[in-house]
Every structure is written in C-alpha cells, then in structure tokens.
Amino acid sequence: MDEQRLLYLAPGALRATEPEAVQVRWRTPAGSVTGQLGDALAEMRGDIHLILSAGDVLVTRVSLSRRQGRHIQKVLPYLLEESVLGRAEELWFAHGRPSADRYPVLACEREGLEQLLGWCADAPHVQVAGAWVDADLLRDEAPCMATLDSGDLLCLPDAGQALVLPQGEAAQLPALLGLEEDLFERIDTPDALFDRLLERFPLVDKVNLLHGALRPVREGQDGPAWLVPWVPVAKLAAGVLVCIWVLLMVQTWQYDRAAQHTAQASVTLYQELFPGTGRPQMIVREFETQLNRLGGGGSGSGFLALMGPTGEIIGAASGQGVTPRRLHYDERESILMLDLNAQDFSALEALREALQSAGLSAEIGTARSEASGVTARMRVGQG
C-alpha cells in the first residue's frame, strides 16, 4: 500500500456537518501533515484508506459459537443493545474473523459514515478502498495510550476495548481498570501514532467498516466489459417480471380477502398488539392468555403492572423536561428499559427517586450530556 494514501480522521468526523469541520492527518513526501478533509482529498490520487477514531466508533468483542457466528450480522444489534445509546437501526455494524470464538466488532452511526463517504465520492481523483479504526489496527499493542492531534488520549486497555478521553483523566485510568500504569505503552506524539498506524496497517487482520451495502464499487468488478451495456436491459426485464408477479399475487389476495375478511381483521389486530407471535388458532382464548401474561398472571409483576405507575410518574415529570424516547420490555426478567431525555442529571435523579417511592426499583444505566440536555437509559422493575 502506498503510505501516502492513508487518511487518519480526528474524533468527531462522523458528527461533522461539513467537510471543512473534519480534521485529518495524511502522509506527504515531506512527512505527515494535518489539515481539512477537502485539502487532503484534493492532494491525493487513487485508492485511499480512511482510518476513523475510536471516539466515533464502538470497539468491542462478542463471544459466539461457530453456529451462532453464521448469523452474527443479524444478531449484532441485539447483542450490543446495552452498549449503545442510539437506536440499533441507525447504526452500522461490522465484524472480523473470530479468535477462540470471540469476534471483533465495530459499530458507528450509519448516517455519519454515509455522509463521510459522500464527501469522498465528490473528490474526482480518489476512491475509498476501505474504512478502518485506529484502535482495531493497534489492538496488538494493548495496553497502550497515544496522544491525538486534538490533545486527547486514545486508550486501549486491551484488544477489545478503546476510548478517547482528555489528558487530565489519563492518570486515573490504570487504577480504575486495575492495571499497573507501567504496563501501558506510551505513544507520545501524533506523528509517532500515525507512523505506528502506517506500520501496523499491512500486518493486522483488521475489520473493514465498508461491507455489504457500503462496499466500494470498483470498475471492472461487475463482470466482463461486453456485458455492461446489457445490465440496464436485464434490470428492466427483471423489473417487468416482478411487476407481473406482484399483480398476480394482489389479484389472488383480493379473491381470498372476500371470504376471509372478518377472520383476518381479528388476526391482524392480534398480531399488531402482540408482534412476534404466531398466527392464532383460537383467537379469543389467545387474547385472554396474552392479557394475563402482560398483567403478570395475577402476580403483579407483568408489563401492565410496571407500565401503569411508570407512565404516570414520567408524565408528572414532563415539567422538568423528562421525555421518553423508547421503551423495551424484557419479559424474562420483568424489566422495563427506558430511553429518556431530560433537562439535566438532577431531573433524572428526581425521576429515579419518584419511581422508588412508588415501590419500584429504578437504576440509571448509561447517560451522556448533549447540547439539548441529558440522554440516559433507565431500568425499571418491581421493588
């Protein structure tokens, strides 16, 4: 790989609103330099490799059997639900080859990644060949700390963990992790870090974020040149066949609908109220069963028993800016998972105390400050 084509993006690249706000480091004949994304794209030619910061990408590992690993891309949003604050459908996941049934996994905001790729696509002389993460390239160096261009620290406690934090908090990290400070290798300058990334890039079995729908399309990889002009014709023919098939299916469905309208209306209502269940055979009895299950079967520990007082308390806290964003009910543990927005941490604490006063257990999980207030996840169960 031509080392002049590696582009290292500072933390915040996936949250930037314009290319000028993205700071990057790249290699020139005179050495590595820093500047704006547009400047680097204008100077480079050919394939480029984007190196994202662990400040924009979740770096972790998951343990799965070989059989489970065959479906890893489908189950990753559920496996990492407790580790991310955003909605799973808004995230982009990638994984690498397993080591002892442990898979390296990356997760980032899909919209930000697509926006970054769009800015790169506007550059006439470059093509993105892949997108990687600094912490994944340096995983064999862990535990280590490296100084970034922003002045913050990239910290790798081990191969499956990474975070970016201010310099002032670095001294506390080894003690919090139960590690000796001497164990951490120090990469003291951004230049040295960039050189280390260049060195590790061809040696590491790294995880590429650009796969599936985001895989770069390269000329000559879609088939022989003589076949390319016929691709639009083939797509048109396939589209016509699909339309004919859809029309036939709609006609068949309309014939059946006349005879089954009443029964189907009941089944549709049941499946809307209880998604994920199979087609009911005895609709009245199964409605009663589902309602008893949600009510806790008389034990007072089901969804309705939790949601009633929780909804009233959250409604009363709306004056403090507490707004629910999403809820998830874990039937096995009888736990409500609430994603909330609030004005500040004191409003969240007041809400937690109000829930406990109502005889419920309430714990604040992950939380972060934003420009509009505080976003947090709260677990609510029976006291």
C-alpha positions as CSV (number, residue, x, y, z in Angstrom):
1,M,0.0,0.0,0.0
2,D,1.2,3.5,-0.9
3,E,1.5,5.1,2.6
4,Q,0.6,8.5,1.2
5,R,-3.0,7.2,0.7
6,L,-3.8,6.6,4.4
7,L,-6.1,9.3,5.8
8,Y,-6.4,9.5,9.6
9,L,-9.6,11.4,10.7
10,A,-9.7,13.1,14.1
11,P,-12.5,12.3,16.6
12,G,-15.9,13.9,15.6
13,A,-15.6,13.2,11.8
14,L,-18.9,11.2,11.8
15,R,-20.7,14.1,13.6
16,A,-19.4,16.9,11.4
17,T,-21.8,19.0,9.3
18,E,-19.4,19.9,6.6
19,P,-16.1,18.7,5.2
20,E,-14.3,21.8,6.4
21,A,-15.0,20.7,10.0
22,V,-13.2,17.3,9.6
23,Q,-9.6,17.4,10.6
24,V,-7.3,14.8,9.1
25,R,-3.6,13.7,9.0
26,W,-2.0,12.2,5.9
27,R,1.4,11.5,4.5
28,T,3.3,13.7,2.1
29,P,6.8,13.4,0.7
30,A,7.9,15.9,3.4
31,G,6.3,13.9,6.2
32,S,2.8,13.7,7.8
33,V,0.7,16.8,7.9
34,T,-2.6,17.9,9.3
35,G,-5.4,19.9,7.6
36,Q,-9.0,19.7,6.4
37,L,-10.6,16.8,4.7
38,G,-11.0,18.7,1.4
39,D,-7.3,19.7,1.3
40,A,-6.3,16.0,1.7
41,L,-8.7,14.7,-0.9
42,A,-7.6,17.4,-3.4
43,E,-3.9,16.3,-2.9
44,M,-4.4,12.6,-3.0
45,R,-4.8,10.3,-6.1
46,G,-6.1,6.7,-6.5
47,D,-7.3,4.4,-3.7
48,I,-7.4,5.9,-0.2
49,H,-7.9,4.2,3.2
50,L,-9.9,6.0,5.8
51,I,-8.8,5.5,9.4
52,L,-11.6,6.5,11.9
53,S,-11.1,7.3,15.5
54,A,-12.3,5.1,18.4
55,G,-14.0,8.3,19.6
56,D,-16.5,7.8,16.7
57,V,-16.7,4.0,16.6
58,L,-17.6,1.5,19.3
59,V,-14.8,-1.1,19.5
60,T,-15.7,-4.4,21.4
61,R,-15.7,-8.1,21.1
62,V,-18.6,-10.7,21.4
63,S,-18.5,-14.4,22.3
64,L,-20.4,-16.7,20.0
65,S,-20.3,-20.3,19.0
66,R,-19.4,-21.1,15.4
67,R,-23.1,-21.9,14.7
68,Q,-24.2,-18.6,16.1
69,G,-21.4,-16.8,14.2
70,R,-23.1,-17.7,10.9
71,H,-25.8,-15.2,11.7
72,I,-23.7,-12.6,13.5
73,Q,-24.7,-9.7,11.3
74,K,-28.3,-10.2,12.2
75,V,-27.9,-10.6,15.9
76,L,-25.3,-7.8,16.5
77,P,-27.9,-5.0,17.1
78,Y,-29.4,-7.1,19.9
79,L,-26.1,-8.2,21.4
80,L,-24.9,-4.6,21.6
81,E,-28.2,-3.0,22.7
82,E,-26.9,-2.4,26.2
83,S,-23.6,-0.9,25.0
84,V,-25.0,1.8,22.7
85,L,-27.3,4.8,23.3
86,G,-28.5,5.2,19.8
87,R,-31.2,3.2,18.0
88,A,-29.9,-0.1,16.6
89,E,-31.4,0.6,13.2
90,E,-29.5,3.8,13.0
91,L,-26.1,2.1,13.5
92,W,-23.7,0.3,11.1
93,F,-22.1,-2.9,12.3
94,A,-19.0,-4.7,11.1
95,H,-17.2,-7.8,12.5
96,G,-13.9,-9.6,11.8
97,R,-12.7,-13.2,12.0
98,P,-13.0,-14.8,15.4
99,S,-10.3,-15.8,17.7
100,A,-11.3,-18.5,20.2
101,D,-15.0,-17.9,19.4
102,R,-14.6,-14.1,20.2
103,Y,-15.4,-11.8,17.3
104,P,-14.0,-8.3,17.0
105,V,-16.9,-5.9,16.4
106,L,-17.2,-2.3,15.3
107,A,-20.4,-0.1,15.5
108,C,-20.9,3.5,14.4
109,E,-23.6,5.9,13.2
110,R,-24.6,4.9,9.7
111,E,-25.7,8.3,8.6
112,G,-22.4,9.9,9.6
113,L,-20.4,7.2,7.8
114,E,-22.5,7.6,4.6
115,Q,-22.1,11.3,4.8
116,L,-18.3,10.9,5.0
117,L,-18.3,8.5,2.1
118,G,-20.4,11.0,0.1
119,W,-17.9,13.8,0.7
120,C,-15.1,11.5,-0.5
121,A,-17.1,10.5,-3.6
122,D,-17.3,14.1,-4.6
123,A,-13.5,14.2,-5.0
124,P,-12.7,13.5,-8.6
125,H,-9.3,11.8,-8.2
126,V,-9.7,9.4,-5.3
127,Q,-11.8,6.3,-4.5
128,V,-12.3,5.0,-1.0
129,A,-11.0,1.4,-0.7
130,G,-11.9,0.8,2.9
131,A,-12.6,2.3,6.3
132,W,-10.8,1.1,9.4
133,V,-10.5,2.1,13.1
134,D,-7.3,3.2,14.8
135,A,-7.9,1.1,17.9
136,D,-8.5,-2.1,15.8
137,L,-5.2,-1.5,14.0
138,L,-3.4,-1.1,17.3
139,R,-5.1,-3.9,19.2
140,D,-1.9,-6.0,19.4
141,E,-0.2,-3.0,21.1
142,A,-2.6,-3.0,24.1
143,P,-2.4,-1.8,26.8
144,C,-1.3,1.5,25.4
145,M,-2.0,5.2,25.3
146,A,-1.5,7.5,22.3
147,T,-1.7,11.3,22.0
148,L,-4.0,12.6,19.3
149,D,-3.8,15.8,17.3
150,S,-6.7,17.2,19.4
151,G,-4.7,16.8,22.6
152,D,-6.9,14.0,23.8
153,L,-5.7,10.4,24.5
154,L,-6.5,7.2,22.7
155,C,-6.5,4.5,25.4
156,L,-6.5,0.8,24.7
157,P,-6.8,-1.2,28.0
158,D,-6.9,-4.4,26.0
159,A,-7.6,-5.7,22.5
160,G,-11.4,-5.5,22.8
161,Q,-11.7,-2.0,24.4
162,A,-10.9,1.5,23.4
163,L,-11.9,5.0,24.4
164,V,-10.8,8.6,23.8
165,L,-10.6,10.8,26.9
166,P,-9.0,14.1,28.0
167,Q,-5.3,14.2,29.0
168,G,-6.3,15.2,32.6
169,E,-8.1,11.9,33.1
170,A,-5.3,9.6,31.9
171,A,-3.7,9.3,35.3
172,Q,-6.8,7.8,36.8
173,L,-7.5,5.2,34.1
174,P,-5.0,2.4,35.1
175,A,-6.3,2.4,38.7
176,L,-9.9,2.3,37.5
177,L,-9.1,-0.7,35.3
178,G,-7.0,-2.5,38.0
179,L,-3.8,-2.3,35.8
180,E,-0.3,-1.2,36.6
181,E,0.5,2.1,35.0
182,D,3.8,0.8,33.8
183,L,2.0,-1.8,31.6
184,F,0.7,0.9,29.3
185,E,2.9,1.7,26.3
186,R,3.1,5.4,25.6
187,I,2.9,6.9,22.1
188,D,3.6,10.5,23.0
189,T,3.1,12.4,19.7
190,P,0.5,12.4,16.9
191,D,3.4,11.9,14.4
192,A,4.5,8.8,16.2
193,L,0.9,7.5,16.4
194,F,0.5,8.0,12.6
195,D,3.7,6.2,11.9
196,R,2.6,3.3,14.1
197,L,-0.7,3.1,12.2
198,L,1.2,3.0,8.9
199,E,3.4,0.2,10.3
200,R,0.5,-1.9,11.6
201,F,-1.8,-1.4,8.6
202,P,-0.5,-4.2,6.4
203,L,0.2,-6.5,9.3
204,V,-3.1,-6.7,11.1
205,D,-6.2,-8.8,10.2
206,K,-8.3,-5.7,10.5
207,V,-12.1,-5.1,10.4
208,N,-13.3,-3.1,7.4
209,L,-16.4,-1.0,8.1
210,L,-17.2,-0.9,4.3
211,H,-19.0,-4.1,3.6
212,G,-22.5,-5.1,2.3
213,A,-24.4,-2.1,1.1
214,L,-21.5,0.2,1.8
215,R,-18.9,-1.9,0.0
216,P,-17.0,0.3,-2.5
217,V,-18.0,-0.4,-6.2
218,R,-14.9,-0.7,-8.4
219,E,-14.7,-0.6,-12.1
220,G,-14.3,-4.0,-13.8
221,Q,-15.7,-6.0,-10.8
222,D,-19.2,-6.2,-12.1
223,G,-18.5,-8.6,-15.0
224,P,-16.9,-8.5,-18.5
225,A,-16.9,-5.2,-20.4
226,W,-19.2,-6.6,-23.1
227,L,-21.8,-7.4,-20.6
228,V,-22.0,-3.9,-19.0
229,P,-24.3,-2.3,-21.8
230,W,-26.8,-5.1,-21.3
231,V,-27.1,-4.6,-17.5
232,P,-29.9,-1.9,-17.8
233,V,-31.8,-4.1,-20.2
234,A,-31.6,-7.1,-17.8
235,K,-32.7,-4.9,-14.9
236,L,-35.7,-3.6,-16.9
237,A,-36.7,-7.2,-17.8
238,A,-36.4,-8.2,-14.1
239,G,-38.5,-5.3,-13.1
240,V,-41.3,-6.1,-15.5
241,L,-41.3,-9.8,-14.3
242,V,-41.5,-8.6,-10.7
243,C,-44.4,-6.3,-11.5
244,I,-46.3,-9.1,-13.2
245,W,-45.7,-11.4,-10.3
246,V,-46.9,-8.7,-7.8
247,L,-50.1,-8.1,-9.9
248,L,-50.9,-11.8,-9.9
249,M,-50.3,-12.0,-6.1
250,V,-52.5,-9.0,-5.5
251,Q,-55.3,-10.5,-7.6
252,T,-55.1,-13.8,-5.7
253,W,-55.1,-11.9,-2.4
254,Q,-58.2,-10.0,-3.4
255,Y,-60.1,-13.2,-4.2
256,D,-59.2,-14.7,-0.8
257,R,-60.0,-11.5,1.1
258,A,-63.7,-11.5,0.3
259,A,-64.1,-14.9,2.1
260,Q,-61.7,-14.3,5.0
261,H,-62.2,-10.6,5.8
262,T,-63.7,-10.9,9.3
263,A,-61.3,-13.6,10.5
264,Q,-58.3,-11.7,9.0
265,A,-59.3,-8.5,10.8
266,S,-59.2,-10.3,14.1
267,V,-55.8,-11.9,13.3
268,T,-54.3,-8.6,12.2
269,L,-55.4,-6.9,15.4
270,Y,-53.9,-9.7,17.5
271,Q,-50.6,-9.6,15.6
272,E,-50.4,-5.7,15.9
273,L,-51.0,-5.9,19.6
274,F,-48.6,-8.8,20.1
275,P,-45.9,-8.7,17.5
276,G,-43.6,-11.7,17.2
277,T,-46.3,-14.3,18.0
278,G,-47.5,-16.9,15.6
279,R,-50.9,-17.0,13.8
280,P,-53.5,-17.6,16.5
281,Q,-55.8,-20.7,16.2
282,M,-58.3,-19.9,19.0
283,I,-58.3,-16.1,18.9
284,V,-60.5,-15.4,22.0
285,R,-58.5,-17.8,24.2
286,E,-55.2,-16.5,23.0
287,F,-56.2,-12.9,23.6
288,E,-57.0,-13.8,27.2
289,T,-53.7,-15.6,27.6
290,Q,-51.7,-12.7,26.3
291,L,-53.5,-10.2,28.5
292,N,-53.0,-12.4,31.6
293,R,-49.3,-12.7,30.7
294,L,-48.9,-8.9,30.3
295,G,-50.7,-8.4,33.6
296,G,-48.3,-10.8,35.4
297,G,-50.8,-13.7,35.7
298,G,-52.1,-12.2,38.9
299,S,-48.6,-11.8,40.4
300,G,-48.5,-8.0,39.9
301,S,-45.1,-8.2,38.1
302,G,-46.0,-8.1,34.4
303,F,-45.8,-5.4,31.8
304,L,-49.1,-3.7,32.8
305,A,-48.2,-3.7,36.5
306,L,-44.9,-1.9,35.6
307,M,-46.1,0.4,32.8
308,G,-49.1,1.8,34.8
309,P,-47.2,3.6,37.6
310,T,-44.2,4.3,35.5
311,G,-46.2,6.1,32.9
312,E,-47.9,8.2,35.5
313,I,-44.6,9.2,37.1
314,I,-43.0,10.0,33.8
315,G,-46.0,12.1,32.8
316,A,-45.8,14.1,36.1
317,A,-42.1,14.7,35.4
318,S,-42.7,16.2,31.9
319,G,-42.5,19.7,33.5
320,Q,-38.8,19.0,34.2
321,G,-38.1,18.2,30.6
322,V,-38.3,14.4,31.0
323,T,-39.4,12.9,27.7
324,P,-39.5,9.2,26.9
325,R,-37.9,8.2,23.5
326,R,-38.2,4.5,23.5
327,L,-39.1,1.6,25.8
328,H,-38.3,-2.1,25.7
329,Y,-39.9,-4.8,28.0
330,D,-37.8,-7.8,28.9
331,E,-40.4,-10.5,29.7
332,R,-37.9,-12.9,31.2
333,E,-36.6,-10.5,33.8
334,S,-39.8,-8.4,34.0
335,I,-37.8,-5.2,33.4
336,L,-38.6,-2.1,31.5
337,M,-35.7,-0.4,29.6
338,L,-36.5,3.3,29.1
339,D,-34.5,5.7,26.9
340,L,-35.1,9.2,28.2
341,N,-34.3,12.9,27.5
342,A,-34.1,15.3,30.5
343,Q,-33.0,18.9,31.2
344,D,-30.2,17.7,33.5
345,F,-29.0,14.9,35.7
346,S,-31.0,16.2,38.7
347,A,-34.2,15.7,36.8
348,L,-33.2,12.0,36.1
349,E,-32.3,11.6,39.8
350,A,-35.7,13.0,40.8
351,L,-37.4,10.6,38.4
352,R,-35.5,7.7,39.9
353,E,-36.4,8.6,43.4
354,A,-40.1,9.0,42.4
355,L,-40.1,5.5,40.9
356,Q,-38.5,4.1,44.0
357,S,-41.1,5.9,46.2
358,A,-43.8,4.1,44.2
359,G,-42.4,0.7,45.2
360,L,-40.4,0.1,42.0
361,S,-36.7,-0.5,41.5
362,A,-35.0,2.1,39.2
363,E,-31.4,2.3,38.1
364,I,-29.8,4.7,35.7
365,G,-27.6,2.9,33.2
366,T,-25.7,4.8,30.5
367,A,-26.1,8.6,30.3
368,R,-24.5,11.4,28.4
369,S,-24.7,15.1,28.2
370,E,-25.8,16.8,24.9
371,A,-26.5,20.3,23.8
372,S,-30.2,19.9,24.4
373,G,-29.9,18.2,27.8
374,V,-29.2,14.7,29.0
375,T,-29.9,11.3,27.3
376,A,-30.0,8.2,29.5
377,R,-31.2,4.7,29.8
378,M,-33.1,3.6,32.9
379,R,-34.0,0.1,34.1
380,V,-37.3,-0.2,36.0
381,G,-38.6,-3.3,37.8
382,Q,-40.6,-4.4,40.8
383,G,-39.2,-3.2,44.1
